[in-house]
Amino acid sequence: MIDIPFFKKKEQASQPIVSLSQVSGEELYEKTAATLRDLITPTGMGITPSFLQFSDRVARTIFIAAYPKFLDVGWLSPIINMNESVNVSMFFHPMDTQKVLQNLRKKATQLEAQVMAEQEKGLIRNPLLETALQDIETLRDSLTRGEDKMFYVNCYITIVAPDEATLDKLEGQITGILGQKMIETKQAVFQQFEAYESHMPIGRDGLDTRTPINTGPASTFFPFISSDLMTGKGIFYGVNLQNNSPVIFDRFSLENANGVIFAKSGAGKSYTTKLEIIRSLMYKTDVIIIDPENEYKHLADAFQGSFFRIAIDSPDHLNPFDITTIGEDENPVSAFRQHILDIIGLIKVMIGVLTPEEEAVLDQAIKETYASRDITPDTPFLGKEPPLMEDLETVLLTMEGGKSIAEKLYKYTKGTFAGFINQATTVNVQNRLTVFSIRDLDEELRPVAMYIILNHIWNLIRKELKRRILIVDEAWWLMKNNDGANFLLSVAKRARKYYLGVSTITQDIDDFLRSPYGKPIITNSSMQFLMKQSPSAIESLVQAFGLTPAEKEVLINLSVGEGLLFAGHKHLIMKIVPSYTEDQIITTDPSQLLKIQQAKEQHA
């Protein structure tokens, strides 16, 4: 009897219709509830000869067609550690040793016969034949003794990308990496669906492109490779969550010692920075910190460091006109001119944008202000008392076109902010740990204070070559102003020359990246640590750092104290691990700080 489906449809249609009231709640749930297959299945798929098209992704599978005579251990490492969506599938099919020995014996006989035939013809020796025969005999001996086994090995690489152009680019990168190792790859043309099934975790080999390999070369396929960062020297940063290996390295061993830390509030960025400070001090590294929230005061007290409170009513002052230090290898004339440019940049941060005419007037006024104290590029100026901001105001009032600038400087010389900037320098940075606190400053003054502190620190750094780390916390305050951001970038670019590492820390990622100087600061930092992020800021980081979808997902779901670490070419997921004593010193948890304070009062 012929089974015609049309009759079945009519039979099904003729069945009585069951109303929802006649179906129990449990039966209705079982018939309508989404299964796991419904949730993970794409909305559609298109199959072409060279790739598969899913909802918003395309995938292509290539397979390894030929291998060189020798394979190095870890040859797959560059592919596995690529910062892209790449899946690698391998199948090992054991071969019958008895059949292999029979085939090898036949092949050896053929090669010996060929060698003898060439000798009878009087031809010179053929090294290729002799090498092949020797390899076969060696393999026969190891198989006979049970020291070796043979396998059919299939290796497939599936690439996933947002579009076909990106897919072709990634394939070119992979084939180029493998081509350098004399490994030949081919596309699974007209078998892309079978190839895609082969990389899924169901153990099905849909292509079956078999290559015979013995145990030695097969062992080089070992795929469990992950990035590690453990060098012979440096400090302990944390634990690699991918393989539980310790992360130990020296940031000064990278291309440059600069670093950036991006994290949302409460993710542990200050905690991470303090931990690095403690361990860097043990490694004979001086540390200078610009602290906007007094988070490092307890640390400075614990290590007997210097703590300077920069505020209007504070006795700690920095005079931006102070020019008492220059580098040993610097020309005094060049240093003097550069210092004038730095003061012009500071005044732009203080009063806003200047016209070219105003900038020219200001340049002349600064020179005349220094000249009033007998300080000029052509005369020795070290050891002489530098002028103050009010001296510049006085000079500007006497110059044509300078009155408007002087009026804007009034609040910094005789007005509300007079006690902040119009004072002689009283700060002496001699300690190995120095903290500049700007918490008690008005928001309007914070960028100005950060600029002055950076300029003062930079002059000290140029004076003496020494291993130092400069930490700029909440750097987005300085990034609000282009002149301040440009000054921070110039310090980061020149830091390596003076054995300095600049750490830029911020939680306001969008403001930082919105600045035209934000991305250059990142690219000039060899160490980057991205901690837990808010969903609203994640897209900015994806574009800035070129994160993969997997890394993006990791970044959103990280716990406190965890993050993606980029150190040179190494990418890994790291967890900060402190000791008990370190945790007691650097904690920022208010409840824990309250307990520590209560314990101190009880023992007092």
Phi, psi and omega in degrees: 000133181280130181268102182258121185294340182297324179293326179296320179297320180293322178296319179294322181292331182279352178293146181296142179280130181262126178283159181296332181292337180272355181258132179291160180298323181292318179294320179296320179296317181296327182279335187246344184292141178286134178268173178299323179298322179295326184283326185262350181283132177293160182291338179191164180211134175245138183249123175240169180299332187242354177197167175250139179250117176259193185306304182226020181220155172238147183226142178221139179246131173243155180233155180275120185264331183208146181242156176284177181294323181237138177241129178277150176296133179081021181294340177275353185304315180299330180283315182294324183270008177297143180276048182219171178276094182230128178247135180242126178239138180227139177235131179243114179253113180296142179257151177289116185298323181296316179293323179298316179298321178297316180294322179293324179295318178297317181294321178296320178298318179297317181292319178297320178296321179293321178297316180295321180296320180289325177294320179295331178278357178080018179282154178290162183300146181253104183298329182294316179294317182295320179293317179297318179295319179295320178296318180296318180294321178296318179294320178299318180296315182291325178290321181294321180281355181078015180276348186218160175221161180246145180224150163269120184247130175240130181232121182240141179237118180254125182252134179241131183214164180286335181209171185291325180297315178296323179298315179296322180295316179294321178297320178297321178296316183292314180295328177292318179297315181286327179297327177296336179263013180064035178253124185265132178240154177220153174282147175275072185294134182061013176225029184294325179291315177297322179293322179294321176299328184290338180265357177280154185281056179237001175069029181250124179261098185277342182264317179057050177269082193280137174231120181287127181218140177273180190300318183303300178297327181296328180293339180285350178282357185315113192269350188279071182246132176221157181294133172234160183218083181220106182254177183288342181214162180130192181249159180275117181266323183170204183240134176286114184288348180280330181217010178060023177271150178289145177260104183230118177198166179252117183298336179283354175274351178280179180304319169215164185266012181284152178212157174231145175232119179244131179196155173283166180298131179090001181279343177108023183290318178292322178299315179298317181296318180297322179296319177295323180298313181301314183285331177289324177298323177291340180264020176061045177243127175284145183230131176238132188233134168258109191250111182274349186228019181058029181282345186251007181294315180298323179295317179296321179294319183295327183252017177055041178273176179267133179236115181249124179263108180268109181205170182296322183259018183265150176282352180269120184226153174231122179269115181297342180273359181293124183225042185275353182230134171222162180292155182296326183260013184265148174279124182304324180295314179295319179297321180295315181294320178296324179293324176297317178298321179296321179293320177300317178298320178297315182294328174296321177295325183286314189244355179103194186290141177248146174285161177304324179293317179295323180294322178294319178297317181296321178300315180292322182294322180295319178298317180291328177296316176295321181297330178295340176254019179060040177243112178223162179297334186268355181238151177300125184243354180289136180092350180271150182287122182284160178286176177244174181296326180292334175293321177295320178299318180297317179295318181297324180294337180268355184254146177291126181087000182261350185297319182295322178291319180298321180295325179287334179277351187303316184293342178268346182254313181233354183269213186298323185263017187298325183284355185268311190245340185266055183219156176286155182292128177241000183270133178234106184271099179234346185279157178287336176236116183232131181238128173253113181263131178238021183298322187275009177269150173297152182303326180295330184270345185298313177300323179296315181296318180296321179295313181296316180297315179301317180296318179295315180297318182298321177297321178293320181295321180290336182290322186222127179283117186204149179286114184221156171235128176251121183250120178250097181278146183049057184294346182296339175300316181284331182287348178297331182250131183299323180292321177293318179295321179295322179293318178297319178296319180296324176295316180297322181291323185264000187297320185300325181297331184252020176061042184239141171244125182258121177257119180254122185238136179203152172249343178267082190289320182298316178297321181295314183283339179290335178290141178295347180260357182293307181296318176300325177295321178295314182292339177267017178238114182284339179246125181226131182234112181255115181260189186308134184238155173279148181304330182290334182260354188292325182294324178297320179290323178301317180288321184289323186252357180063045183286147175280163176303324179293317179293324177298316179295319178298318184296326181285327188258012179292152174269172179297133180088003179246155180187169174272122180255126174248111179235099187067238179265002182270134175235128179204163178261122187237145174244130178288132181233104178266163169274172180298315182296317178299319181297321180294331182277322192254357184301146176241006179290119183303320180295321179290322178296324179294320178295319179296319179296319178295322179294322178295319181293325180291327182268357181286000000 
